[in-house]
Amino acid sequence: MTPEREFDPVGETATNLGLEDAVVRSVIDEFMLQLHRDLVEYEGMNGDYLGESLSHHLPAQAFFHLLGFLDRFSERYEWEPGTAHEYLARLGSRADWLPYSHQLRGWVESSRYGRSPRPNKPGESAA
């Protein structure tokens, strides 16, 4: 059995790249914002965001590890639509998440994938 390592992905990334934690946090925040928006708005030929679009826009190593993450995630969790909202509600207050709600304004949901209206919790608009 191997000893459990302390997990700090931002700190480890900053150290590995010789960058400040604040810079890495900013890049991660912006990247995840863009990834979220691209998925929400993606139309494409078949609506396959991962295969039709993202695979062409991420470096091969990042795409490989993202798919690995998603594969393991799908093995360990059985998420239904709305589960993320449950996590947001459990892991912070509405006030914690509200500052990010404005980022979703103006996004145009793909015509392929509608979303059931959700209560405006924990932020002002559904993600």
PEWOBEL-V293884 format. One record per residue. RES is the residue in one letter. SS is DSSP state (2 for helix, 1 for strand, 0 for the rest). PSI is psi in whole degrees, 0 to 359 (999 if undefined). Layout:
res=RES ss=SS psi=PSI
res=RES ss=SS psi=PSI
//
This chain:
res=M ss=0 psi=132
res=T ss=0 psi=147
res=P ss=0 psi=144
res=E ss=0 psi=131
res=R ss=0 psi=151
res=E ss=0 psi=129
res=F ss=0 psi=118
res=D ss=0 psi=82
res=P ss=2 psi=324
res=V ss=2 psi=312
res=G ss=2 psi=317
res=E ss=2 psi=319
res=T ss=2 psi=314
res=A ss=2 psi=314
res=T ss=2 psi=313
res=N ss=2 psi=327
res=L ss=2 psi=357
res=G ss=0 psi=35
res=L ss=0 psi=163
res=E ss=0 psi=147
res=D ss=2 psi=319
res=A ss=2 psi=323
res=V ss=2 psi=314
res=V ss=2 psi=316
res=R ss=2 psi=317
res=S ss=2 psi=318
res=V ss=2 psi=316
res=I ss=2 psi=315
res=D ss=2 psi=312
res=E ss=2 psi=319
res=F ss=2 psi=313
res=M ss=2 psi=325
res=L ss=2 psi=311
res=Q ss=2 psi=320
res=L ss=2 psi=315
res=H ss=2 psi=311
res=R ss=2 psi=315
res=D ss=2 psi=318
res=L ss=2 psi=315
res=V ss=2 psi=317
res=E ss=2 psi=350
res=Y ss=0 psi=129
res=E ss=0 psi=293
res=G ss=0 psi=187
res=M ss=0 psi=311
res=N ss=0 psi=3
res=G ss=0 psi=11
res=D ss=0 psi=86
res=Y ss=2 psi=316
res=L ss=2 psi=311
res=G ss=2 psi=324
res=E ss=2 psi=332
res=S ss=2 psi=298
res=L ss=2 psi=323
res=S ss=2 psi=337
res=H ss=2 psi=349
res=H ss=2 psi=347
res=L ss=0 psi=150
res=P ss=0 psi=150
res=A ss=2 psi=316
res=Q ss=2 psi=317
res=A ss=2 psi=317
res=F ss=2 psi=316
res=F ss=2 psi=312
res=H ss=2 psi=329
res=L ss=2 psi=314
res=L ss=2 psi=322
res=G ss=2 psi=318
res=F ss=2 psi=312
res=L ss=2 psi=322
res=D ss=2 psi=312
res=R ss=2 psi=320
res=F ss=2 psi=314
res=S ss=2 psi=333
res=E ss=2 psi=324
res=R ss=2 psi=337
res=Y ss=0 psi=146
res=E ss=0 psi=75
res=W ss=0 psi=139
res=E ss=0 psi=160
res=P ss=0 psi=134
res=G ss=0 psi=348
res=T ss=2 psi=322
res=A ss=2 psi=322
res=H ss=2 psi=324
res=E ss=2 psi=318
res=Y ss=2 psi=315
res=L ss=2 psi=318
res=A ss=2 psi=324
res=R ss=2 psi=329
res=L ss=2 psi=8
res=G ss=0 psi=168
res=S ss=0 psi=170
res=R ss=2 psi=321
res=A ss=2 psi=330
res=D ss=2 psi=324
res=W ss=2 psi=340
res=L ss=2 psi=323
res=P ss=2 psi=344
res=Y ss=2 psi=348
res=S ss=2 psi=326
res=H ss=2 psi=337
res=Q ss=2 psi=338
res=L ss=2 psi=346
res=R ss=0 psi=135
res=G ss=0 psi=349
res=W ss=0 psi=142
res=V ss=0 psi=112
res=E ss=0 psi=136
res=S ss=0 psi=141
res=S ss=0 psi=343
res=R ss=0 psi=332
res=Y ss=0 psi=104
res=G ss=0 psi=168
res=R ss=0 psi=133
res=S ss=0 psi=140
res=P ss=0 psi=138
res=R ss=0 psi=156
res=P ss=0 psi=149
res=N ss=0 psi=58
res=K ss=0 psi=146
res=P ss=0 psi=350
res=G ss=0 psi=189
res=E ss=0 psi=329
res=S ss=0 psi=153
res=A ss=0 psi=145
res=A ss=0 psi=999
//
